[in-house]
Amino acid sequence: MKAHFFAWFQKRYFGIIMMAVLLGFLSVHGANAEVAKIGLNYPKTGPYLVEGLDQLRAAELATEEINAAGGILGQKIEIVWRDSQSKPDVTTVNVTELIDKEGVKMVFGGSASSVAIAAGKVCREKNRIFFGTLTYSTETTGEEGHRYIFRECYDAWMGAKVLSSYMKEKFAGKKYLYITADYTWGRTTEASVRKFSGTEDKSVHKGMLTPFPAATEEDFKKAISFAKMVKPDVLVLVLFGKDMTTAVRIATTMGLKKDMQIVVPNITLGMAEGGGAKVMEGVIGALPWDWKIPYKYNYAGGIQFVEKFAAKYNRYPSCSGASAYAILYEYKAAVERAGTFDTPAVIKALEGHEYTLLKDKQIWRDFDHQSVQTVYAVRCNPEEVVNKDKFKLDYFEILSSMPGAEAVKTREEWNEARKAAGKPTEYEKLPGE
């Protein structure tokens, strides 16, 4: 009798233990299943680290807000990041790891177009969406565009169009000189500014390339010395991030600003801050968004974002942060319209979709996945204006704006660029189409 009871008890006890283990396993794995990982490949280090930090901050803010509101389809989101170092080869490894090892649902980030293009290629191979935050080369959604890549910011063509419209009015017939970062963004940006400013004759409007991403201060001193010798009326610095601030500082020290107008085709708040108010004073550029724009035009969503960001980080967000923030909200909205995280379904939910978030209406254009949006020409404020601001970040005076439909490449222009590159004029079909 005792032996039977002991056997029964042992069997029952073992069953209870196994049930507890199973419930614990299900609890842990069930909790994990309720987290949707999203990959951020951004420049934590390197020449664009300031722009990268703003992406991370804005992504963290959006994640907190989205999770507090219930997540996406009931799943909380988690940002998993990698440091791109603004290098395409590092990015290829990063994005592969984010998808294969971390299991992210989508990837976003950037700050160098070569990096965005590399990230997009991996995502295409692995059936994930890639959203570009700062990637201004026309090639990103042009010659290198495909069904799995979307660009939230504007491109070099759009920036050059709004900037050149202002420059042609103020500097018609003047001599230009271009100092350009030698990679896809730099080259396509220079080409766009030359086209729209009427300065394509390189025998008159000379140019010089600088290395990327490993340019040194000596490289910029040499380039600025060349500009001093050539004596253009307009010096166009097709440089970004720390490279731009270094070049403007050297140009200011050498006294070039007294004799020529300095133009930075694509500028950000972080770049202006990096140069400093005294150095950046009077520099002209273009951008897709600035923290003052929502207040100037009364865009409620943008005002709310600026004030939440400022309260959390004790500073204003830049266009880099605004793009990262918008991407997370747009991804959430697309997943919820699709009713699934399935990549092809989310792509279809994005294509042709109009949204109003931080400024006026934008649209994910269906044939190239460019976010068509209003663009702005700006001039850096005098030092005393910047310093009056509570964060000392009132860097930009808005000179002019241009509607996105007027600034962006037409379908015909896009088709021509694709054909010239030997690429099809229709993106590939998705599985099941």
N, C-alpha and C positions, 0 to 999 in steps of 0.2 A: 504494500500500500504506500509506504514511504517512498519507494523507488518510483512508483507511478506519479505520485504527487510532485516529486523533485523534477521528473522529466517534464511534466506539464508546466510547472513553474518556470523551468529553464527555457522552454519553448516560448511561453507567454512573455517572459522578460526580454528575450532576444527580439521578439516581434515588436515590443514597445520601443526598444532601443533603435531598431532599424527604422521604425516609423518616425522617430524624433530626428534621426539623421536625414531621412528623406525630406521631412518638412523643412529642416534647416537648409538643405541644398536648394529646395524649391524657393525658399524665401530669399536666399542670397541671389540666385540666378534670376528670379522674377524681378528683383529690384534692379539688377543690371539691365534686364530687358526693357525697363521703363526709362532708360537713359539713351538719348540719341546723341551720338558724338558728331561733332562738326570740326573739320580740320582748318586751322589757320596757318598758312605758310607766309611768314612776314619777316622783314629785316630787323631782327633784334640787335644785330651788329652790322658794321659796314657803313658805307657813305649815306645810306638812306634810313639810318636807325631812328631819327626823330620822327619821320613819317610812319615808321613801323610801330613805334610806341603809341601813337595816337590810334592806330588801327586796333591794337590790343585793348586799350582803354575803352574805346567805343564798343568793341565786341563784348567786353565784360559787362558794360552797362546794359546793352541790349539783352544779353543772356539773363541778367538779374530780372529785368522787366518781364521778359517772355516767360521765365520759369515762375515768377510770382503770379502770372496770369494763367498758369496751368500748363505751360510748355507748348509743344507742337503735337497735335493729336493725342494729348494726354501724356506725352513723354517729355520729361525734363531734358534740356539740352546741356551739353558739356563741351566746352572749347578745348581741343587738344592742339597744341601749337608746335611748330618747328621753326628754327631760325634759317631763313633763306640765304643770309649773308649777301643778298642781291646777286647770287651766282646761279646760273641755270643748272649746272651739274649737281650742286648741292640740293637744289629744288627737286630735281628728278628723284633723288634718293628720298628726300623728305616726303614728297607726295605719295610715293610708292609705299613707304612705311605707314603713313597716315591711313591709307586705304587697306593695305594688306594686314598690318599688325594691329592697328587701332580700330579698324572697321568703321571709319567715318562715313556719314551719309552724303556729305558734300565737302568741297574744299573752297576756301576763298583766300584773298590776300594779294600781295604784290609789292609794288613800289619800284619795279624795273620791268619793262615790257618783255625783255628776254626771259625773265623769271616767269612772268605770266604765261607766255607762250609755251615754255617748258612744262609748267604745271598743267596747262590745258591739254597737252599731248598725253600726259600720263592719265589724266582723268578720262579722256576719250577712250583710251585702251581699256580702262577698268570700269567703264559704265558709271561714271560719277560726273556731276556738274562741277565746273570750276567758275567762280565769280571773280573777276578782276577788280580790285579796289583802286590802285594807282597803276595804271598801265596806259600811257598816252600814245604809244605808237599806233599809227593807222593800221599796221599789220595785224594787231591782236584780233580784231573782228573783221579784218580785210583779207589780205593774202593768206594769213595764218588762221583765219577763223574757221570754225566748224560747229557742229550741232551741240556740243557739250560745253562750250565756253560762252559766257555772258560778261559784258563789261558795264559796270554801273557808272563809272566816271565818264567824262567826255574823252575825245581823242585829239591827237595833234592837229588834225584837219579842222575840227571845230574851234579849238583854241586859236589857231592861226587865223581863221576867218574873222572872228570877233576882234582880235588884236590888230590885224592888218587893216580892217575897216577904219579903226581909229588912227593908225599910223599913216595911212595914205592921206588922210585928211590933214594931219599935223606935220608930216615929214615928206610930202610929195617931192620927188626929184632929188632926194638926198642920197648920199653914198652910205651903204651898209657894209658891215664886216661881221662874219659869223665865226664864233668859236664853239665847237660842237663836240659833245661826247660821242665817241666812236662805237655806237651800237644801234640797234634797231630804232629805239625811241629817238635818239639824237638825230640820226640821218633822216627819218621820216618827218620829224618836226621841222628841221631846217628846210627840207624840200617844200613843206606846206607853207611856211612863212615866206619863202622866196616866191612861190607861186602867187600868193594873194597880195603880196606887197610890191610885185612887179620888179623883183631884184634877182631874177634868175640868171642874168649875165655875170658869170663868175670872174670874168676879166675886169669888170668894174666893181662888183660887190664880192670881194674876196672871202675866203673861208679857211679855217684851220681846225684840224681834228685833235682831240685830246684823248688819251687812253681811258678805257672803262673796263672793270671797276677799280683799277689800280693806279689811277692818276696821282701824281705827287704835287706838292706845292711848287716844285721847280717846273713841272709841266705847265702849270697855270701862269707862273711868272713869265715863262717864255712866250706863251700865247698872248698875255696882256702887253708884253713888250712889243710884240708884233703889231698889236692894235695901236699902240702909241706911235709906232713908226708910220703906219698906214694912214692914220688920222681920219677915220670915218666920221660921218655925222651921227650914225646910229650903230652902236655896238650891241649885237644880238648874242647873248650868252645862252646857248642851247645846252645848258647844264642843269643838274638837279641835285637836291639835297645838299650835303656838305660840300660837294664840288662847286655848286653855284655860290654858296656863301664865301668860300675861299676865293673864288675868282672876283667876286664883287668887292671883297675887302682889299684885294691887291690892286684892283682898278681904282678904288677910292684913294688908297695910299699913294698911288702913282699920279694922282691928279686928273685922271681921265674924265671924271664926271663933269669937270668944268668945261670941257670941249666937245662932249658927245653925250647923246641920250643912251642910257643903258636899258636894254630890253631883255627880260627873262620870259620866254614864251609860255612856260608853265610854272606857276609859282604857288607856294603853299604858305600857310601861316607859320609852320615850323621852319621853313626855309628863311622867311623874313626875320623871324625871331633869332635864328641862328646867326644871321648876318649882323643883327642889331639895328636899332632905329637910326643911328647916325649914318651907318654904311648904306642902308637900304633906302634912305630918303630919296624920293624922286624916281626910283626904278619902276618901270612899267611892265606889266605882265598880264596873264590871263588865267582864269580858274573857273571851275564848275560850281563852286559853292564857297561861301565865307560866312562866319558866324553873324556878321552884320546884315546879311541879305534877308533873313527872316524878319528882322525888325524893320528894315527899310520898306519891305513889300507886304508886311503883315501876314507872314506864313506861320500859322499857329503851331503846326507840328515841329517846324524848325526852331521856333522860340522855346518850346517845351524841351526839346533835345538840348539846346544850348544851356538852358538853366539847370537841367538835371546834371549835365556833364560838368558844368562849372561848380555846382554844389559838391559833387563827388571828388573832383580832381583839382579844384581851386585854379582853374584856367579855362579858356574857351577851347572848343574842338576845332580842328582844321578840316579841310575838305577830305583828307585821308580818313579821319575818324568818321566823318559824316557818311562816307561811302560804305565803310565797314558796318556801321549801324543800319543803314538802309538795306544792305544785302541780307542781313539776318532777318529783318522784318519781311522783306520780299520773299525770301525762301520760305519762311513760316507761312505766309499767305498763299504761296503757290502749292505747298504741300497740303494745306487745308482745302484749297479748291480741288486738288486732285483726289483728296481723301486717302493718300498713300505717300510713303517716302520713295516709292519706285521711281527711279531716275527718268525713264522715258515719259512717264505720266506727268512728272513735275516740269520737265522741259516744255511739254505741250501746254501746261497751265501758265507758263511764263510767256511764251511767244505771243506777241501782239497785245500783251496786257498793259493797260494804263494804270499808273499809280500816282498818288499825291502824298508825299510824306514829309520832306524837310523843306521843300520849296514849292514851285508850281508844278503843273502836271508833267510827268515823264512817261515814256512808253518803251517797253522792251520790243524793239523792232523785230518783226518775225523772221526776216530773211537773213539778217546778220547778227542779231542779238546785241546790238548796240543800244544803250539807253539814250534815247533822243531827249534832249533837255536844253533849257535856256543856259547860255554861257555868258561870261562877263569879262570885260577888260578893266584892269585896276591899276592904280598908281600908289606907291608906298607913301604914306603920310609923312609930314615933317616930324622930326624927333619930339618936339614939344607936344604934338597931338598924341603920339604913341604913349608918352610918359604920363599924360593926364588920365589915361584909362586905369581902372582899379587893378587890372592884371598887367598893365603895360603891354597890351596886345591889340591895340587899335591900329593895325598896320595898313589897312587898305581903304582907299577912296575908290568907289565904283565909278568908272568913267563912262561905260556904256554896256549895253546888253544886246544879245541877239537871240531870237527864238531858235529852239533846237532844229525845227524843220528847215530853217534858212541856213543854219550853220553846218548841218550834217551832210555827208556825201549823199547824192541821190542814188537811186537803184542803178541807173545807167552808169554813173561814175564808179560805183562799186563793182558792177559787172566788168567794166573795162580793166580795172585793176586786177581782178581775179583772172581774167583771160590773159593779161600780160604776164602773170605769174604762172600760167599753165594750170590754174585751179578751176574747178567747176563753178558755175554761177548759181548752183543750188546746193545747199548743205545736204549731207547724207540722210537717208531715211533711218528712222529709229526701228528697233526690233518690233515686229508686229504691224508695221505700216505697209 
